[in-house]
């Protein structure tokens, strides 16, 4: 029996069955065979889809695990950044304090240098005045000696 004849017989038997006429055992066996083939094909498709679904579930689970690890890493990174930001702020405050202290030290040093310079200048002026006074004392001593000597000579 060729395929065209089988198809014709199948169509005729289906029409007969639709109108309530008896169907041959061969047609019923053929329909059973076709339905079993279709069932097997659907079962294979189901198993294939089930395997693909399992693969996708595993991929999703791996992505979730990776996402969770990434979230933990990001959280740890953020915590470390916050610690570093606090430390930077502390260092900045300390640096500002030291800059203020250095500025005060520099101001004090400049004031001491000015005071030292003024003291040196006054010491030089005092030394000059001492020399002038010593010179005047020497001159006055000589003058005194001269007048003493003259006084002694006149007596």
Backbone as CSV, one residue per row, in Angstrom:
resi,resn,N_x,N_y,N_z,CA_x,CA_y,CA_z,C_x,C_y,C_z
1,UNK,0.839,-1.163,0.000,0.000,0.000,0.000,0.889,1.232,0.000
2,UNK,0.666,2.132,-0.935,1.504,3.333,-0.974,0.909,4.400,-0.055
3,UNK,1.657,5.461,0.163,1.313,6.493,1.146,0.023,7.214,0.753
4,UNK,-0.160,7.486,-0.501,-1.355,8.203,-0.944,-2.603,7.373,-0.655
5,UNK,-2.500,6.105,-0.837,-3.631,5.218,-0.566,-3.923,5.181,0.929
6,UNK,-2.867,5.147,1.742,-3.044,5.139,3.203,-3.730,6.419,3.666
7,UNK,-3.330,7.535,3.088,-3.926,8.819,3.454,-5.394,8.828,3.033
8,UNK,-5.679,8.354,1.842,-7.063,8.300,1.375,-7.904,7.425,2.293
9,UNK,-7.358,6.259,2.653,-8.083,5.347,3.543,-8.312,6.008,4.908
10,UNK,-7.301,6.686,5.396,-7.402,7.339,6.711,-8.484,8.414,6.686
11,UNK,-8.502,9.193,5.622,-9.493,10.268,5.504,-10.895,9.661,5.396
12,UNK,-11.024,8.640,4.575,-12.328,7.996,4.415,-12.800,7.410,5.732
13,UNK,-11.920,6.716,6.449,-12.269,6.102,7.734,-12.632,7.180,8.756
14,UNK,-11.927,8.322,8.724,-12.228,9.411,9.658,-13.612,9.981,9.380
15,UNK,-13.948,10.116,8.108,-15.279,10.624,7.745,-16.339,9.618,8.169
16,UNK,-16.058,8.348,7.931,-17.001,7.304,8.338,-17.213,7.350,9.850
17,UNK,-16.120,7.524,10.598,-16.219,7.574,12.064,-17.017,8.801,12.505
18,UNK,-16.843,9.922,11.770,-17.545,11.158,12.118,-19.053,11.002,11.944
19,UNK,-19.452,10.263,10.959,-20.888,10.094,10.716,-21.455,8.882,11.449
20,UNK,-20.612,8.188,12.204,-21.093,7.104,13.040,-20.967,5.740,12.412
21,UNK,-20.283,5.585,11.302,-20.088,4.286,10.674,-18.923,3.569,11.355
22,UNK,-18.905,2.242,11.340,-17.809,1.519,11.994,-16.479,1.763,11.266
23,UNK,-15.374,1.804,12.089,-14.038,2.070,11.560,-13.266,0.767,11.630
24,UNK,-12.388,0.532,10.653,-11.635,-0.726,10.610,-10.574,-0.747,11.703
25,UNK,-10.189,-1.934,12.100,-9.165,-2.112,13.138,-7.836,-1.543,12.659
26,UNK,-7.571,-1.659,11.382,-6.318,-1.135,10.825,-6.250,0.381,11.013
27,UNK,-7.349,1.078,10.772,-7.377,2.533,10.945,-7.196,2.887,12.410
28,UNK,-7.884,2.123,13.280,-7.739,2.373,14.716,-6.299,2.129,15.164
29,UNK,-5.689,1.061,14.646,-4.288,0.779,14.986,-3.377,1.891,14.459
30,UNK,-3.681,2.371,13.261,-2.882,3.454,12.680,-3.010,4.724,13.520
31,UNK,-4.271,5.048,13.919,-4.489,6.224,14.757,-3.773,6.070,16.105
32,UNK,-3.820,4.825,16.647,-3.132,4.565,17.914,-1.631,4.749,17.744
33,UNK,-1.118,4.217,16.638,0.319,4.349,16.364,0.713,5.834,16.215
34,UNK,-0.094,6.579,15.446,0.184,7.999,15.233,0.132,8.743,16.563
35,UNK,-0.868,8.396,17.399,-0.972,9.097,18.679,0.185,8.715,19.603
36,UNK,0.657,7.461,19.549,1.817,7.061,20.364,3.084,7.770,19.884
37,UNK,3.237,7.884,18.543,4.390,8.612,18.000,4.325,10.071,18.452
38,UNK,3.130,10.666,18.365,2.965,12.061,18.787,3.235,12.186,20.287
39,UNK,2.722,11.184,21.050,2.953,11.199,22.500,4.446,11.118,22.799
40,UNK,5.162,10.234,22.110,6.615,10.100,22.318,7.349,11.393,21.930
41,UNK,6.922,11.973,20.796,7.550,13.221,20.366,7.290,14.329,21.396
42,UNK,6.055,14.415,21.903,5.724,15.413,22.925,6.499,15.131,24.209
43,UNK,6.627,13.826,24.570,7.389,13.467,25.775,8.849,13.882,25.618
44,UNK,9.412,13.618,24.424,10.801,14.035,24.171,10.932,15.560,24.264
45,UNK,9.957,16.261,23.682,9.979,17.727,23.765,9.872,18.181,25.230
46,UNK,8.980,17.494,25.978,8.811,17.823,27.391,10.122,17.608,28.150
47,UNK,10.756,16.430,27.935,12.016,16.138,28.624,13.113,17.129,28.213
48,UNK,13.128,17.457,26.925,14.101,18.438,26.429,13.864,19.806,27.091
49,UNK,12.593,20.227,27.117,12.260,21.504,27.757,12.559,21.467,29.252
50,UNK,12.295,20.312,29.882,12.576,20.162,31.307,14.081,20.284,31.574
51,UNK,14.897,19.651,30.713,16.356,19.746,30.863,16.817,21.191,30.653
52,UNK,16.253,21.854,29.641,16.618,23.253,29.398,16.185,24.146,30.563
53,UNK,14.995,23.847,31.119,14.516,24.604,32.275,15.456,24.410,33.464
54,UNK,15.900,23.161,33.663,16.838,22.877,34.753,18.146,23.636,34.532
55,UNK,18.639,23.649,33.288,19.856,24.415,32.972,19.657,25.896,33.293
56,UNK,18.511,26.428,32.860,18.229,27.846,33.100,18.120,28.122,34.602
57,UNK,17.476,27.193,35.341,17.391,27.362,36.798,18.783,27.379,37.426
58,UNK,19.662,26.491,36.938,21.037,26.459,37.453,21.768,27.762,37.111
59,UNK,21.557,28.250,35.889,22.174,29.524,35.488,21.658,30.653,36.380
60,UNK,20.345,30.655,36.615,19.757,31.687,37.482,20.329,31.573,38.887
61,UNK,20.448,30.343,39.392,20.986,30.144,40.745,22.437,30.614,40.830
62,UNK,23.223,30.292,39.790,24.618,30.768,39.776,24.660,32.296,39.722
63,UNK,23.770,32.878,38.906,23.721,34.342,38.811,23.318,34.954,40.153
64,UNK,22.371,34.310,40.838,21.972,34.802,42.165,23.143,34.717,43.143
65,UNK,23.848,33.574,43.116,24.992,33.404,44.020,26.065,34.450,43.709
66,UNK,26.339,34.635,42.420,27.336,35.637,42.024,26.873,37.039,42.424
67,UNK,25.585,37.305,42.214,25.030,38.602,42.591,25.146,38.821,44.094
68,UNK,24.874,37.767,44.862,24.991,37.866,46.318,26.435,38.139,46.727
69,UNK,27.375,37.416,46.097,28.794,37.645,46.405,29.198,39.064,46.007
70,UNK,28.723,39.509,44.845,29.034,40.876,44.406,28.449,41.901,45.373
71,UNK,27.230,41.644,45.835,26.601,42.569,46.786,27.403,42.620,48.082
72,UNK,27.874,41.448,48.539,28.699,41.424,49.755,30.008,42.169,49.521
73,UNK,30.600,41.960,48.347,31.859,42.650,48.034,31.633,44.162,47.966
74,UNK,30.531,44.573,47.346,30.222,46.007,47.257,29.978,46.573,48.654
75,UNK,29.247,45.817,49.486,28.984,46.271,50.859,30.297,46.437,51.617
76,UNK,31.186,45.451,51.486,32.485,45.529,52.160,33.285,46.712,51.610
77,UNK,33.241,46.898,50.295,33.942,48.015,49.659,33.410,49.346,50.181
78,UNK,32.088,49.463,50.288,31.472,50.696,50.794,31.890,50.930,52.242
79,UNK,31.880,49.852,53.052,32.301,49.992,54.453,33.751,50.455,54.532
80,UNK,34.614,49.852,53.717,36.027,50.253,53.709,36.165,51.706,53.260
81,UNK,35.397,52.087,52.233,35.441,53.481,51.766,34.980,54.436,52.859
82,UNK,33.944,54.029,53.602,33.470,54.878,54.697,34.543,55.005,55.773
83,UNK,35.208,53.880,56.094,36.301,53.933,57.078,37.413,54.850,56.576
84,UNK,37.757,54.711,55.303,38.803,55.559,54.730,38.384,57.025,54.727
85,UNK,37.106,57.278,54.448,36.619,58.663,54.456,36.729,59.255,55.862
86,UNK,36.378,58.449,56.877,36.499,58.925,58.263,37.964,59.185,58.587
87,UNK,38.835,58.248,58.189,40.271,58.412,58.452,40.814,59.642,57.719
88,UNK,40.376,59.843,56.473,40.806,61.037,55.717,40.343,62.304,56.425
89,UNK,39.111,62.280,56.911,38.591,63.440,57.636,39.416,63.697,58.891
90,UNK,39.739,62.614,59.623,40.568,62.767,60.826,41.945,63.317,60.472
91,UNK,42.528,62.778,59.401,43.847,63.256,58.978,43.788,64.717,58.537
92,UNK,42.721,65.072,57.849,42.555,66.462,57.420,42.432,67.386,58.632
93,UNK,41.646,66.951,59.622,41.516,67.747,60.849,42.865,67.878,61.547
94,UNK,43.610,66.764,61.629,44.929,66.792,62.267,45.867,67.708,61.486
95,UNK,45.811,67.619,60.169,46.660,68.462,59.319,46.318,69.937,59.532
96,UNK,45.026,70.245,59.599,44.594,71.627,59.836,45.102,72.111,61.186
97,UNK,45.017,71.237,62.194,45.504,71.590,63.530,47.005,71.863,63.482
98,UNK,47.752,70.985,62.798,49.205,71.165,62.704,49.557,72.426,61.915
99,UNK,48.788,72.700,60.865,49.031,73.929,60.098,48.820,75.155,60.984
100,UNK,47.770,75.109,61.815,47.503,76.216,62.735,48.652,76.343,63.742
101,UNK,49.093,75.187,64.283,50.211,75.216,65.230,51.483,75.733,64.563
102,UNK,51.731,75.295,63.330,52.917,75.777,62.598,52.827,77.281,62.366
103,UNK,51.626,77.742,62.037,51.437,79.177,61.817,51.708,79.947,63.106
104,UNK,51.191,79.431,64.229,51.445,80.084,65.519,52.933,80.049,65.855
105,UNK,53.563,78.887,65.609,54.999,78.761,65.868,55.773,79.757,65.003
106,UNK,55.399,79.841,63.731,56.073,80.760,62.814,55.890,82.205,63.285
107,UNK,54.680,82.531,63.711,54.403,83.879,64.219,55.246,84.153,65.459
108,UNK,55.285,83.172,66.386,56.097,83.333,67.605,57.573,83.467,67.256
109,UNK,58.038,82.664,66.311,59.442,82.708,65.898,59.772,84.080,65.315
110,UNK,58.867,84.582,64.459,59.093,85.914,63.885,59.114,86.978,64.975
111,UNK,58.193,86.864,65.958,58.158,87.835,67.058,59.452,87.752,67.867
112,UNK,59.932,86.520,68.120,61.194,86.361,68.858,62.372,86.908,68.065
113,UNK,62.353,86.674,66.758,63.430,87.208,65.911,63.409,88.739,65.959
114,UNK,62.212,89.322,65.853,62.099,90.783,65.938,62.583,91.277,67.295
115,UNK,62.146,90.567,68.356,62.571,90.947,69.702,64.088,90.832,69.829
116,UNK,64.654,89.738,69.293,66.108,89.539,69.322,66.830,90.636,68.563
117,UNK,66.308,90.984,67.399,66.921,92.057,66.600,66.866,93.386,67.347
118,UNK,65.690,93.655,67.948,65.562,94.892,68.723,66.520,94.881,69.915
119,UNK,66.628,93.720,70.587,67.534,93.611,71.742,68.978,93.811,71.294
120,UNK,69.346,93.214,70.141,70.703,93.407,69.609,70.953,94.884,69.318
121,UNK,69.966,95.520,68.718,70.129,96.936,68.385,70.268,97.778,69.651
122,UNK,69.434,97.500,70.654,69.542,98.236,71.919,70.877,97.953,72.595
123,UNK,71.351,96.696,72.503,72.654,96.358,73.100,73.760,97.132,72.398
124,UNK,73.677,97.214,71.055,74.686,97.982,70.314,74.628,99.454,70.707
125,UNK,73.379,99.977,70.792,73.228,101.382,71.196,73.779,101.595,72.605
126,UNK,73.487,100.608,73.498,73.985,100.720,74.876,75.510,100.649,74.895
127,UNK,76.076,99.774,74.066,77.541,99.651,73.998,78.163,100.950,73.485
128,UNK,77.538,101.534,72.478,78.026,102.818,71.952,77.936,103.875,73.041
129,UNK,76.802,103.886,73.747,76.619,104.862,74.831,77.654,104.639,75.931
130,UNK,77.934,103.329,76.240,78.963,103.013,77.245,80.302,103.560,76.793
131,UNK,80.667,103.340,75.539,81.941,103.861,75.013,81.973,105.381,75.092
132,UNK,80.832,105.992,74.739,80.770,107.456,74.812,80.952,107.931,76.256
133,UNK,80.238,107.211,77.176,80.341,107.604,78.589,81.736,107.335,79.141
134,UNK,82.332,106.206,78.732,83.707,105.917,79.166,84.662,106.989,78.649
135,UNK,84.433,107.383,77.398,85.270,108.437,76.813,85.075,109.745,77.568
136,UNK,83.815,110.062,77.878,83.540,111.284,78.621,84.126,111.183,80.026
137,UNK,84.022,109.989,80.652,84.598,109.772,81.976,86.110,109.944,81.928
138,UNK,86.746,109.375,80.909,88.194,109.504,80.758,88.571,110.974,80.587
139,UNK,87.810,111.651,79.736,88.088,113.063,79.503,87.889,113.871,80.784
140,UNK,86.770,113.548,81.495,86.518,114.258,82.750,87.580,113.919,83.801
141,UNK,88.023,112.659,83.802,89.091,112.259,84.734,90.368,113.013,84.419
142,UNK,90.674,113.127,83.162,91.874,113.870,82.759,91.741,115.339,83.160
143,UNK,90.520,115.857,82.919,90.289,117.254,83.275,90.414,117.432,84.783
144,UNK,89.866,116.460,85.539,89.960,116.511,86.993,91.415,116.456,87.429
145,UNK,92.145,115.551,86.810,93.566,115.429,87.132,94.291,116.735,86.797
146,UNK,93.931,117.300,85.690,94.552,118.559,85.288,94.277,119.637,86.335
147,UNK,93.001,119.754,86.753,92.654,120.787,87.731,93.254,120.472,89.088
148,UNK,93.330,119.190,89.445,93.980,118.797,90.697,95.439,119.210,90.654
149,UNK,96.016,118.893,89.552,97.431,119.206,89.389,97.636,120.725,89.446
150,UNK,96.767,121.450,88.821,96.873,122.910,88.851,96.633,123.423,90.267
151,UNK,95.729,122.839,90.930,95.415,123.242,92.289,96.608,122.958,93.189
152,UNK,97.254,121.874,93.030,98.425,121.496,93.818,99.565,122.433,93.474
153,UNK,99.646,122.826,92.286,100.722,123.702,91.861,100.504,125.103,92.414
154,UNK,99.361,125.472,92.589,99.081,126.807,93.092,99.206,126.820,94.602
155,UNK,99.245,125.876,95.214,99.350,125.876,96.672,100.717,125.773,97.089
